[in-house]
Amino acid sequence: RVADAVIDACVAGGPDTVVYDNGTSNVDAGPGLTGEMRLFSLIGATMLDGFGGTGDLAMGAVQTWGSSFVDGSADDWVRAETLVFWHCNPASTRIPDAHFAAEARYRGSKVVTIAPDYSPSALHASLWVHPRQGTDAALALGIARALLERDAIDAAYLREQTDLPFLVRTDTQRFLRQSDLEDGGRDDVFYVWDEVTGSVAEAPGTRGSGGSLALEELAPSLSGKHTVATLAGEVAVVPVLDLLRERLAAYDPAHVESITGVAPGVQENLAALFAGSARTLIYASWGSNKGYHADLLQRSLILLSALRGQHGRSGSGVRFAAWLPFEGGDALLPGSGPSWLQSQVLRFYTPPPRAMEDAIAKATVEGLAW
């Protein structure tokens, strides 16, 4: 009957009159889901945006890393020295996996639940922190300020794996780019201040530079103001980390308490856990995608992990959500990559980031006048 209905709709009104919604309950069901999506893609059916419909896209991860699928298996919880359930309640929503949190405590891990309600996950936590609803990002920024104040950061990780050493022009508040220094220079080549040579140097591994992030002999500075000769004259530049310190200075314990309701003593305990733990794993779940300004919460959690140099390591980092967690899943989906023509064009030309940003801004203004 379903097949007959699909055929009738295609004949009567065309394949786009068949509407497919994959929902969310079966999104991690494995090959069964990709089978559905492949079928309706090949038919040419209208496929609804499940992310848009349910708010399931981890925008903070997209903005920071370019991917929303940031997760791992729950058995990794056991390897964490500090396990933080932030904006989630796995004791109720991930019952088959909740035992890993209990096992982590048996092994000596601190389990922290950060949630406004005394949830079942809070009941089993070593520490329950309950900020006011919607204020989690402010709490995270307060912890970030405390980490910088304690110098509890992984400088080597920050230099290689983040943009915190990238130089920013103080006159425009934009990254220093090759186009600032050379006629015909690229917009996607950025710079750091090399402590070895005492001069600017290209940051490795960017889109314009290509290659690996490995620094080799390069020693990017994480602080200090310098002067650089640009096409427009001499310009003062500072690394992103200096600007971050200035921005976070406002999030002292009193200010954070006024926003979140979390007392300074509790903030201090939480910051001490982050500063003293070699492996802190923050699990925020799909639920963290759905809040208003959830991207700000997620970016602040990613910042905490980055400052401690913990993302990408076993038993640590940030976890939001994952999809199709089996090898080759994406290959089953038609249209999961660029078309043949797009692939050929991209071999010879990639629009610079600023051109893409300008085009998106123009389309937003003209196409979304509302």
Salt bridges, closest charged atoms under 4 A:
ASP56 OD1 - LYS290 NZ 2.52
ASP76 OD1 - ARG79 NH1 2.86
ASP76 OD2 - ARG319 NH2 2.63
GLU81 OE2 - ARG279 NH1 3.77
ASP97 OD2 - ARG94 NH2 2.73
GLU103 OE2 - HIS99 ND1 2.70
GLU149 OE2 - ARG145 NH1 3.12
ASP154 OD2 - ARG313 NH2 3.90
ASP171 OD2 - ARG169 NH2 2.76
ASP180 OD1 - ARG169 NH1 3.19
ASP187 OD2 - ARG354 NE 3.85
ASP188 OD1 - ARG186 NE 2.78
GLU268 OE2 - ARG150 NH2 2.46
GLU366 OE2 - LYS362 NZ 3.17
